[in-house]
Amino acid sequence: MYNYQTEKPYIFTEDGNKIFLKIRDKVHSLLKTSGAFMMENATNGMGGNSWFQLACVDYLVELGEIREIKTDGAAQHRIFVSRFR
């Protein structure tokens, strides 16, 4: 089962940081293009396991770069927008 606190430390490893930065860049590209994105669009093809990918996006929320607007349903269907929307 997904646990953000368990996955988060991997972000700060060399390999984890590379994946995090790829996801962050894709998130910002999606926001620039459409203004919102679903989790599955941000993490598709990014590498790492799916729980780690979720943690990368959750870390962007923790940093205040994005905010979540839909939390119910499957994890891959969570919806996010810029923190400024």
All heavy atoms as an XYZ file, in Angstrom:
691
protein
N       0.834     -1.177      0.000
C       0.000      0.000      0.000
C       0.883      1.247      0.000
O       1.916      1.285      0.654
C      -0.914     -0.029      1.212
C      -1.852      1.118      1.283
S      -3.218      0.677      2.360
C      -4.490      1.486      1.479
N       0.466      2.278     -0.725
C       1.247      3.510     -0.857
C       1.362      4.243      0.475
O       0.383      4.448      1.170
C       0.590      4.424     -1.897
C       1.208      5.801     -1.979
C       2.517      5.954     -2.402
C       0.486      6.934     -1.632
C       3.089      7.223     -2.486
C       1.044      8.189     -1.720
C       2.345      8.327     -2.144
O       2.919      9.574     -2.235
N       2.589      4.636      0.793
C       2.859      5.426      1.987
C       3.875      6.503      1.606
O       5.044      6.200      1.356
C       3.417      4.536      3.097
C       3.679      5.310      4.373
O       4.246      6.390      4.369
N       3.282      4.729      5.486
N       3.414      7.731      1.537
C       4.264      8.849      1.121
C       5.527      8.942      1.960
O       6.635      9.119      1.430
C       3.467     10.148      1.178
C       4.294     11.387      0.918
C       4.939     11.573     -0.298
C       4.422     12.378      1.883
C       5.693     12.697     -0.541
C       5.165     13.511      1.649
C       5.805     13.675      0.437
O       6.562     14.797      0.192
N       5.408      8.823      3.268
C       6.574      8.973      4.152
C       7.625      7.887      3.902
O       8.820      8.138      4.087
C       6.138      8.977      5.622
C       5.263     10.159      5.987
C       5.912     11.509      5.679
O       7.115     11.695      5.816
N       5.105     12.467      5.246
N       7.211      6.724      3.475
C       8.144      5.642      3.159
C       8.860      5.898      1.833
O      10.057      5.637      1.696
C       7.403      4.292      3.088
O       6.769      4.053      4.345
C       8.335      3.153      2.755
N       8.145      6.414      0.856
C       8.696      6.646     -0.482
C       9.513      7.932     -0.583
O      10.458      8.012     -1.364
C       7.570      6.681     -1.524
C       6.785      5.404     -1.644
C       7.614      4.232     -2.151
O       8.494      4.436     -3.002
O       7.379      3.112     -1.672
N       9.164      8.938      0.192
C       9.776     10.264      0.077
C      11.306     10.264      0.167
O      11.956     10.965     -0.630
C       9.173     11.191      1.135
C       9.709     12.597      1.090
C       9.077     13.451      2.185
C       9.737     14.791      2.295
N       9.165     15.595      3.378
N      11.938      9.526      1.069
C      13.408      9.594      1.166
C      14.139      9.239     -0.134
O      15.232      9.734     -0.389
C      13.746      8.602      2.275
C      12.514      8.538      3.104
C      11.380      8.703      2.136
N      13.533      8.407     -0.973
C      14.174      8.022     -2.221
C      14.336      9.215     -3.164
O      15.226      9.221     -4.022
C      13.388      6.883     -2.885
C      14.062      6.326     -4.110
C      15.331      5.738     -4.027
C      13.454      6.369     -5.354
C      15.956      5.237     -5.157
C      14.069      5.869     -6.485
C      15.323      5.302     -6.384
O      15.938      4.812     -7.503
N      13.488     10.235     -3.017
C      13.601     11.436     -3.850
C      14.988     12.058     -3.701
O      15.523     12.628     -4.656
C      12.504     12.466     -3.484
C      11.119     11.918     -3.841
C      12.748     13.814     -4.168
C       9.959     12.745     -3.303
N      15.583     11.923     -2.548
C      16.841     12.595     -2.253
C      18.073     11.755     -2.593
O      19.191     12.143     -2.270
C      16.861     13.036     -0.793
C      15.651     13.868     -0.454
C      14.621     13.337      0.304
C      15.514     15.148     -0.945
C      13.495     14.086      0.597
C      14.383     15.904     -0.668
C      13.371     15.378      0.108
N      17.861     10.625     -3.255
C      18.979      9.842     -3.760
C      19.291     10.322     -5.181
O      18.479     11.005     -5.813
C      18.647      8.342     -3.801
O      17.626      8.113     -4.778
C      18.207      7.827     -2.429
N      20.447      9.958     -5.692
C      20.830     10.401     -7.040
C      19.837      9.911     -8.095
O      19.353     10.698     -8.916
C      22.236      9.911     -7.370
C      22.739     10.454     -8.696
C      24.178     10.087     -8.971
O      24.905      9.693     -8.040
O      24.581     10.205    -10.143
N      19.526      8.624     -8.088
C      18.576      8.082     -9.070
C      17.175      8.631     -8.855
O      16.472      8.975     -9.813
C      18.542      6.557     -9.007
C      19.823      5.923     -9.532
O      20.547      6.576    -10.315
O      20.100      4.773     -9.152
N      16.752      8.712     -7.610
C      15.427      9.236     -7.307
C      15.273     10.686     -7.721
O      14.233     11.088     -8.248
N      16.310     11.475     -7.521
C      16.246     12.886     -7.887
C      16.129     13.068     -9.392
O      15.418     13.968     -9.860
C      17.459     13.635     -7.335
C      17.267     15.121     -7.386
O      17.842     15.783     -8.238
N      16.463     15.628     -6.481
N      16.781     12.211    -10.158
C      16.672     12.279    -11.621
C      15.235     12.049    -12.066
O      14.718     12.768    -12.921
C      17.605     11.256    -12.274
C      19.059     11.611    -12.169
C      19.929     10.517    -12.760
C      21.394     10.813    -12.512
N      22.256      9.729    -13.010
N      14.591     11.046    -11.480
C      13.191     10.767    -11.823
C      12.298     11.900    -11.344
O      11.404     12.353    -12.067
C      12.747      9.415    -11.224
C      13.540      8.276    -11.864
C      11.242      9.201    -11.403
C      13.390      6.942    -11.168
N      12.533     12.396    -10.128
C      11.740     13.507     -9.610
C      11.807     14.711    -10.540
O      10.785     15.331    -10.855
C      12.211     13.900     -8.204
C      11.622     15.194     -7.731
C      10.298     15.261     -7.338
C      12.387     16.354     -7.713
C       9.733     16.461     -6.924
C      11.832     17.554     -7.300
C      10.498     17.612     -6.900
N      13.000     15.056    -11.004
C      13.151     16.219    -11.886
C      12.448     16.004    -13.223
O      11.855     16.951    -13.766
C      14.627     16.547    -12.086
C      15.345     17.060    -10.839
C      16.839     17.207    -11.100
C      14.747     18.374    -10.354
N      12.474     14.783    -13.756
C      11.744     14.489    -14.989
C      10.246     14.675    -14.775
O       9.561     15.271    -15.617
C      12.032     13.062    -15.453
C      13.374     12.871    -16.107
C      13.711     11.421    -16.421
C      12.631     10.643    -17.097
N      13.045      9.257    -17.440
N       9.745     14.184    -13.660
C       8.315     14.327    -13.363
C       7.970     15.803    -13.150
O       6.963     16.288    -13.664
C       7.918     13.459    -12.153
C       7.969     11.969    -12.539
C       6.532     13.834    -11.625
C       7.758     10.995    -11.401
N       8.804     16.519    -12.406
C       8.549     17.944    -12.179
C       8.502     18.717    -13.498
O       7.604     19.535    -13.724
C       9.616     18.550    -11.276
C       9.284     20.006    -10.905
C      10.472     20.784    -10.460
N      11.401     20.862    -11.585
C      12.638     21.279    -11.495
N      13.139     21.637    -10.346
N      13.407     21.333    -12.557
N       9.445     18.450    -14.387
C       9.454     19.130    -15.688
C       8.206     18.803    -16.495
O       7.620     19.680    -17.128
C      10.705     18.768    -16.471
C      11.977     19.343    -15.860
O      11.889     20.225    -14.968
O      13.076     18.900    -16.269
N       7.792     17.536    -16.457
C       6.581     17.147    -17.188
C       5.353     17.812    -16.581
O       4.470     18.276    -17.301
C       6.425     15.627    -17.203
C       5.289     15.169    -18.102
C       5.340     13.692    -18.349
C       4.274     13.279    -19.341
N       4.273     11.822    -19.531
N       5.272     17.870    -15.257
C       4.159     18.531    -14.574
C       4.051     19.985    -15.026
O       2.969     20.466    -15.383
C       4.330     18.438    -13.040
C       3.496     19.480    -12.314
C       3.983     17.037    -12.554
N       5.161     20.692    -15.029
C       5.122     22.104    -15.423
C       4.763     22.271    -16.898
O       4.057     23.215    -17.265
C       6.438     22.788    -15.071
C       6.582     23.013    -13.598
N       5.852     23.951    -12.902
C       7.355     22.395    -12.676
C       6.169     23.914    -11.628
N       7.080     22.973    -11.455
N       5.200     21.333    -17.730
C       4.818     21.366    -19.137
C       3.313     21.137    -19.301
O       2.645     21.843    -20.069
C       5.599     20.297    -19.906
O       5.181     20.240    -21.244
N       2.775     20.159    -18.582
C       1.332     19.897    -18.643
C       0.528     21.092    -18.154
O      -0.505     21.434    -18.742
C       0.987     18.655    -17.816
C       1.475     17.313    -18.365
C       1.350     16.225    -17.306
C       0.701     16.933    -19.619
N       0.987     21.723    -17.093
C       0.278     22.892    -16.567
C       0.316     24.049    -17.561
O      -0.675     24.767    -17.720
C       0.876     23.328    -15.229
C       0.599     22.404    -14.057
C       1.399     22.836    -12.841
C      -0.883     22.348    -13.739
N       1.435     24.217    -18.218
C       1.565     25.296    -19.211
C       0.646     25.049    -20.398
O       0.041     25.978    -20.933
C       3.011     25.396    -19.674
C       3.295     26.570    -20.554
C       4.784     26.663    -20.859
C       5.071     27.908    -21.685
N       6.503     28.039    -21.961
N       0.512     23.788    -20.778
C      -0.304     23.425    -21.936
C      -1.797     23.457    -21.636
O      -2.579     24.006    -22.407
C       0.079     22.014    -22.437
O       1.463     22.005    -22.768
C      -0.733     21.616    -23.642
N      -2.193     22.862    -20.493
C      -3.628     22.701    -20.253
C      -4.141     23.305    -18.952
O      -5.342     23.384    -18.762
C      -4.000     21.216    -20.278
O      -3.374     20.552    -19.201
N      -3.256     23.662    -18.048
C      -3.693     24.257    -16.798
C      -4.009     23.264    -15.692
O      -4.185     23.653    -14.544
N      -4.101     21.989    -16.040
C      -4.384     20.936    -15.056
C      -3.867     19.620    -15.611
O      -3.617     19.499    -16.808
C      -5.878     20.832    -14.777
N      -3.705     18.642    -14.731
C      -3.269     17.327    -15.199
C      -3.754     16.249    -14.250
O      -3.997     16.501    -13.081
C      -1.744     17.259    -15.358
C      -0.990     17.346    -14.055
C      -0.656     16.203    -13.339
C      -0.622     18.575    -13.540
C       0.033     16.286    -12.146
C       0.073     18.673    -12.348
C       0.396     17.526    -11.640
N      -3.881     15.053    -14.805
C      -4.174     13.874    -13.996
C      -2.852     13.206    -13.643
O      -1.896     13.252    -14.421
C      -5.068     12.893    -14.753
C      -6.497     13.378    -14.845
S      -7.591     12.313    -15.810
C      -7.290     10.711    -15.147
N      -2.821     12.560    -12.498
C      -1.615     11.888    -12.033
C      -1.021     10.998    -13.114
O       0.184     11.033    -13.362
C      -1.928     11.064    -10.780
C      -0.780     10.253    -10.253
S       0.532     11.213     -9.500
C      -0.192     11.510     -7.896
N      -1.854     10.208    -13.784
C      -1.332      9.260    -14.767
C      -0.621      9.965    -15.911
O       0.330      9.418    -16.481
C      -2.430      8.341    -15.286
C      -3.511      9.026    -16.085
C      -4.648      8.085    -16.448
O      -4.474      6.857    -16.358
O      -5.712      8.582    -16.814
N      -1.021     11.182    -16.257
C      -0.360     11.923    -17.325
C       1.015     12.433    -16.898
O       1.914     12.564    -17.721
C      -1.221     13.092    -17.788
C      -2.545     12.638    -18.345
O      -3.570     12.892    -17.750
N      -2.525     11.925    -19.466
N       1.172     12.712    -15.638
C       2.447     13.216    -15.130
C       3.473     12.116    -14.944
O       4.672     12.361    -15.057
C       2.229     13.950    -13.811
N       3.032     10.909    -14.672
C       3.960      9.843    -14.303
C       4.184      8.805    -15.392
O       5.118      8.013    -15.296
C       3.463      9.124    -13.031
O       2.160      8.588    -13.269
C       3.428     10.080    -11.850
N       3.375      8.813    -16.426
C       3.484      7.811    -17.486
C       4.861      7.855    -18.152
O       5.282      8.887    -18.658
C       2.385      8.029    -18.527
C       2.311      6.910    -19.524
O       2.727      5.797    -19.260
N       1.773      7.218    -20.686
N       5.573      6.726    -18.095
C       6.858      6.604    -18.761
C       8.022      7.287    -18.073
O       9.075      7.473    -18.669
N       7.867      7.637    -16.801
C       8.910      8.395    -16.110
C       9.964      7.526    -15.415
O      10.987      8.014    -15.008
C       8.286      9.332    -15.068
C       7.529     10.481    -15.674
S       8.636     11.635    -16.500
C       8.098     11.487    -18.173
N       9.710      6.253    -15.240
C      10.672      5.375    -14.573
C      10.393      5.300    -13.085
O       9.634      6.093    -12.533
N      11.023      4.346    -12.442
C      10.767      4.136    -11.017
C       9.463      3.386    -10.836
O       8.704      3.182    -11.772
N       9.202      2.987     -9.615
C       7.947      2.275     -9.363
C       6.797      3.269     -9.197
O       7.014      4.459     -8.972
C       8.073      1.324     -8.169
C       8.201      2.034     -6.843
O       7.381      2.886     -6.500
N       9.211      1.689     -6.071
N       5.601      2.788     -9.327
C       4.442      3.681     -9.320
C       4.258      4.392     -7.978
O       3.820      5.538     -7.945
C       3.167      2.926     -9.706
O       2.930      1.865     -8.817
N       4.596      3.743     -6.872
C       4.469      4.409     -5.582
C       5.466      5.561     -5.472
O       5.152      6.609     -4.928
C       4.665      3.430     -4.438
C       3.504      2.491     -4.256
C       2.288      2.543     -4.880
C       3.459      1.379     -3.385
N       1.500      1.513     -4.446
C       2.189      0.785     -3.528
C       4.368      0.819     -2.502
C       1.806     -0.336     -2.811
C       3.986     -0.298     -1.789
C       2.710     -0.863     -1.954
N       6.667      5.355     -5.992
C       7.650      6.433     -5.978
C       7.186      7.589     -6.864
O       7.343      8.755     -6.507
C       9.029      5.942     -6.426
C      10.019      7.058     -6.519
C      10.458      7.704     -5.370
C      10.471      7.510     -7.744
C      11.342      8.774     -5.444
C      11.358      8.567     -7.825
C      11.798      9.204     -6.675
N       6.594      7.286     -7.996
C       6.073      8.335     -8.867
C       4.994      9.147     -8.153
O       4.967     10.378     -8.257
C       5.511      7.722    -10.152
C       6.570      7.102    -11.028
C       5.979      6.319    -12.177
O       4.771      6.066    -12.237
N       6.821      5.915    -13.100
N       4.111      8.474     -7.438
C       3.092      9.184     -6.651
C       3.760     10.100     -5.632
O       3.335     11.249     -5.439
C       2.182      8.194     -5.914
C       1.257      7.304     -6.731
C       0.571      6.294     -5.821
C       0.252      8.119     -7.491
N       4.804      9.612     -4.994
C       5.509     10.409     -3.986
C       6.139     11.648     -4.606
O       6.162     12.707     -3.982
C       6.569      9.560     -3.287
N       6.639     11.533     -5.828
C       7.221     12.701     -6.496
C       6.182     13.802     -6.677
O       6.449     14.977     -6.414
C       7.815     12.304     -7.847
S       9.318     11.321     -7.744
N       5.003     13.422     -7.119
C       3.933     14.413     -7.299
C       3.468     14.939     -5.941
O       3.272     16.151     -5.766
C       2.772     13.831     -8.127
C       1.619     14.825     -8.219
C       3.252     13.439     -9.526
N       3.340     14.068     -4.963
C       2.952     14.516     -3.623
C       4.002     15.466     -3.033
O       3.662     16.397     -2.301
C       2.721     13.324     -2.698
C       1.407     12.626     -2.982
O       0.501     13.252     -3.577
O       1.276     11.447     -2.597
N       5.264     15.253     -3.363
C       6.315     16.155     -2.890
C       6.171     17.535     -3.532
O       6.388     18.558     -2.875
C       7.696     15.563     -3.168
C       8.824     16.357     -2.569
C       8.872     16.624     -1.199
C       9.853     16.835     -3.355
C       9.916     17.350     -0.641
C      10.896     17.558     -2.810
C      10.928     17.812     -1.452
O      11.958     18.536     -0.903
N       5.751     17.589     -4.790
C       5.488     18.884     -5.433
C       4.348     19.615     -4.726
O       4.372     20.838     -4.603
C       5.177     18.695     -6.915
C       6.352     18.252     -7.780
C       5.872     17.864     -9.175
C       7.400     19.355     -7.854
N       3.362     18.854     -4.253
C       2.278     19.451     -3.457
C       2.860     19.980     -2.143
O       2.573     21.115     -1.743
C       1.149     18.430     -3.186
C       0.135     18.987     -2.196
C       0.464     18.026     -4.480
N       3.683     19.170     -1.493
C       4.288     19.583     -0.225
C       5.133     20.848     -0.402
O       5.124     21.737      0.465
C       5.161     18.452      0.322
C       5.785     18.765      1.666
C       6.636     17.636      2.205
O       6.329     16.451      1.955
O       7.626     17.949      2.893
N       5.832     20.962     -1.526
C       6.653     22.148     -1.804
C       5.805     23.377     -2.142
O       6.311     24.489     -2.145
C       7.609     21.863     -2.963
C       8.719     20.861     -2.697
C       9.473     20.557     -3.993
C       9.664     21.388     -1.631
N       4.542     23.153     -2.448
C       3.652     24.260     -2.792
C       3.686     24.637     -4.262
O       3.153     25.664     -4.653
N       4.286     23.802     -5.115
C       4.343     24.092     -6.546
C       3.018     23.809     -7.238
O       2.686     24.444     -8.233
C       5.462     23.296     -7.221
C       6.844     23.744     -6.810
C       7.937     23.130     -7.665
O       7.684     22.759     -8.833
O       9.064     23.029     -7.153
N       2.277     22.826     -6.717
C       0.979     22.450     -7.282
C       0.023     22.177     -6.136
O       0.442     22.073     -4.985
C       1.082     21.200     -8.193
C       1.631     20.003     -7.408
C       1.928     21.492     -9.428
C       1.647     18.693     -8.184
N      -1.263     22.086     -6.483
C      -2.239     21.688     -5.471
C      -3.211     20.698     -6.096
O      -3.470     20.719     -7.293
C      -2.959     22.870     -4.864
C      -3.813     23.661     -5.788
C      -4.378     24.918     -5.099
N      -5.133     25.701     -6.037
C      -6.442     25.583     -6.241
N      -7.136     24.714     -5.535
N      -7.066     26.330     -7.121
N      -3.725     19.844     -5.250
C      -4.633     18.795     -5.698
C      -6.065     19.304     -5.620
O      -6.464     19.915     -4.624
C      -4.457     17.560     -4.826
C      -5.208     16.365     -5.298
C      -4.805     15.090     -4.571
O      -3.938     15.143     -3.677
O      -5.365     14.044     -4.909
N      -6.850     19.041     -6.666
C      -8.250     19.475     -6.640
C      -9.226     18.314     -6.636
O     -10.401     18.514     -6.378
C      -8.583     20.445     -7.794
C      -8.364     19.796     -9.152
C      -7.781     21.724     -7.650
C      -8.901     20.620    -10.309
N      -8.763     17.102     -6.950
C      -9.633     15.924     -6.891
C      -8.860     14.792     -6.250
O      -7.843     14.355     -6.767
C     -10.089     15.497     -8.280
C     -11.009     14.284     -8.254
C     -11.442     13.897     -9.662
C     -12.308     12.659     -9.654
N     -11.530     11.429     -9.589
N      -9.340     14.325     -5.102
C      -8.610     13.305     -4.361
C      -9.337     11.972     -4.276
O      -8.732     10.994     -3.875
C      -8.329     13.780     -2.921
O      -9.581     14.032     -2.274
C      -7.498     15.033     -2.908
N     -10.597     11.915     -4.648
C     -11.318     10.650     -4.519
C     -11.109      9.792     -5.763
O     -10.727     10.275     -6.809
C     -12.812     10.882     -4.270
C     -13.473     11.698     -5.359
O     -12.773     12.453     -6.047
O     -14.693     11.585     -5.527
N     -11.326      8.523     -5.616
C     -11.148      7.610     -6.731
C      -9.743      7.039     -6.787
O      -8.973      7.131     -5.834
N      -9.409      6.462     -7.913
C      -8.113      5.815     -8.090
C      -6.985      6.848     -8.080
O      -7.150      7.978     -8.545
C      -8.096      5.049     -9.403
N      -5.839      6.451     -7.563
C      -4.690      7.357     -7.443
C      -4.298      7.964     -8.787
O      -3.946      9.144     -8.857
C      -3.504      6.628     -6.829
N      -4.356      7.178     -9.852
C      -3.943      7.695    -11.152
C      -4.896      8.736    -11.716
O      -4.571      9.427    -12.664
C      -3.721      6.552    -12.159
C      -4.979      5.832    -12.584
C      -5.293      4.626    -11.730
O      -4.880      4.536    -10.576
N      -6.040      3.685    -12.277
N      -6.084      8.880    -11.098
C      -7.067      9.850    -11.564
C      -7.103     11.120    -10.716
O      -7.975     11.975    -10.928
C      -8.453      9.208    -11.637
C      -8.504      8.101    -12.627
N      -9.207      6.952    -12.407
C      -7.910      7.940    -13.838
C      -9.052      6.139    -13.437
N      -8.262      6.720    -14.312
N      -6.194     11.243     -9.778
C      -6.106     12.484     -8.999
C      -5.786     13.631     -9.953
O      -5.031     13.468    -10.900
C      -5.018     12.356     -7.935
C      -5.353     11.335     -6.866
C      -4.182     10.942     -6.012
N      -3.573     12.082     -5.331
C      -2.370     12.028     -4.757
N      -1.653     10.918     -4.767
N      -1.885     13.091     -4.153
N      -6.362     14.803     -9.702
C      -6.196     15.957    -10.588
C      -5.502     17.084     -9.830
O      -5.820     17.359     -8.668
C      -7.559     16.424    -11.131
C      -8.209     15.301    -11.949
C      -7.397     17.686    -11.978
C      -9.613     15.603    -12.399
N      -4.584     17.752    -10.528
C      -3.773     18.803     -9.933
C      -3.783     20.042    -10.823
O      -3.950     19.957    -12.036
C      -2.320     18.329     -9.782
C      -2.178     17.115     -8.915
C      -2.332     15.855     -9.448
C      -1.884     17.242     -7.572
C      -2.206     14.715     -8.650
C      -1.768     16.112     -6.770
C      -1.918     14.855     -7.313
N      -3.576     21.191    -10.183
C      -3.438     22.469    -10.878
C      -2.263     23.213    -10.261
O      -1.744     22.822     -9.217
C      -4.715     23.328    -10.779
C      -5.889     22.659    -11.476
C      -5.065     23.654     -9.337
N      -1.915     24.315    -10.875
C      -0.882     25.179    -10.322
C      -1.355     25.723     -8.985
O      -2.556     25.904     -8.775
C      -0.609     26.334    -11.292
O       0.187     27.319    -10.666
N      -0.448     25.996     -8.116
C      -0.851     26.561     -6.812
C      -1.492     27.927     -6.956
O      -2.138     28.424     -6.072
C       0.348     26.644     -5.892
C       1.351     27.695     -6.332
C       2.477     27.808     -5.383
N       3.443     28.749     -5.942
C       4.459     29.194     -5.287
N       4.655     28.794     -4.064
N       5.290     30.035     -5.838
N      -1.314     28.546     -8.128
C      -1.833     29.902     -8.341
C      -3.234     29.922     -8.939
O      -3.796     30.981     -9.140
C      -0.877     30.685     -9.270
C       0.507     30.782     -8.699
C       1.546     30.080     -9.275
C       0.763     31.542     -7.568
C       2.830     30.167     -8.745
C       2.020     31.630     -7.039
C       3.069     30.932     -7.626
N      -3.820     28.779     -9.207
C      -5.177     28.739     -9.800
C      -6.212     28.707     -8.716
O      -6.085     28.195     -7.691
C      -5.336     27.540    -10.703
C      -4.531     27.726    -11.978
C      -4.842     26.610    -12.935
N      -5.994     26.898    -13.691
C      -6.061     27.427    -14.937
N      -5.096     27.716    -15.547
N      -7.118     27.650    -15.592
